[in-house]
Amino acid sequence: MFQVINHVFSATECAEIRQQLEQGKWIDGALTAGTLAQRVKQNLQLDDQQEIAQQLSQDVEQRLIQTPEFVSHALPNIFYPPKFNLYQNGGFYGAHVDNAILQHPYRPVQMRADLSATLFLNDPESYEGGALQIDTGMGVQEIKLNAGDMILYDSGALHQVLPVTKGQRIASFMWIQSLVQDSKNRAMLYQLDNSIQTLRLELTDEHEQVQQLTELYHNLLRCWTK
């Protein structure tokens, strides 16, 4: 399962974010990778200890919480704070699966990585290569999105970032523990929520069908919440 969420940030907002990132300190991405991932990871990451990194991370998380389509798909419970990476000069991240359990860096809790997300911060025309390649189980998809668009996908999917042969690929990436662990149940809840929102426009919030489907949605959410 993967889902594209368009226009999380505008092109102007992305340009402002890139300007701020230029002021930050970048470190070798392999320093933050696990033992196996270190062998296939060649990129740069914004140093999380900087104030600018923490502020931008909070800005991304806050925007996502305010994005209805993201909330409807992800049903977020815990965010692993968004990070920022940069690929250039042949940089890549070979095929890997994200860790299932993560230690939250600022809270004394562990979290499941149910969903992974990449928020693209510059347009695909500004670099060559760098596609996010995801094995969906029904074929491999290559993703390159416009600045401000996001791809949301199951953390258990095998994926990689292909080498960037020209220019720079700049993005924010993160993991989410969902309120609903099962991806099939999340997909059904999204479809139901989407239907409810469509009916609300055609009918009214007080219409019997809208109320019945809303009741069903929340009761299913109660059953499936972990």
Secondary structure, 3 states (H helix, E strand, C coil): CEEEECCCCCHHHHHHHHHHHHCCCEEEHHHHCCCCHHHHEECEEECCCCHHHHHHHHHHHHHHHCCHHHHHHHCEEEEEEEEEEEECCCCEEEEECCCCEEECCCCCCEEECCEEEEEECCCHHHEEECCEEEECCCCEEEECCCCCCEEEEECCCCEEECCEEEECEEEEEEEEEECECCHHHHHHHHHHHHHHHHHHHHCCCCCHHHHHHHHHHHHHHHHHEC
